[in-house]
């Protein structure tokens, strides 16, 4: 199992973003690591399962709500979902957010602008 860095794209207010590149491919059993800098406010993570039905896990971090544990969701074949999460539950000590995929897929991370 390997860690794969996922770029965080910041979107502008009242303007179109530039062209956003392809989502980051994640191999089965690997973990997408989003450098959220400990802030998950306005963070939107897109996860696409590109295999048959598999689970995706957002790993609990080290904050005061981490005791609630991981968030696990079963994805259908080729299903796309989006999630916004809170740092008190999911931010790791190094400020990252970790998303582990049982099957292969892609992950993309966007930060919406303040005031949105």
Phi, psi and omega in degrees: 000130183238157173266137178235122180290136177246124180294143178256117180263125177266128181266145181276162175269137176057032177205154175285148174289166168289182179291126179269126182293182180297151174295161181279127178285135179237126179282158179304131178085354182269169183241128173276130181244114181261122179280080185276357180057034178076359180248123176247002175296136180065016179265128178239124180248128177255129179237131177237125175271124181255012180238194174291175183311123181215168178262151174236134183238124169268117188283137175298146181259224185237005183283181184295341179255009180298335180297343176291344173088184179294158172251118184243132180227135175272129178255140173283175179301129178055031181275144179242132177221160179234148180215140169247136186230168179254141182293329182298339179254325193244347180287133178278170181301330179270007177088001181271166171241134185245127180236114182259133183248126177292321177250180178284154178180199178226154177225139176225142180233130178235140172248120178284153184288156175302146179082001180273000000 
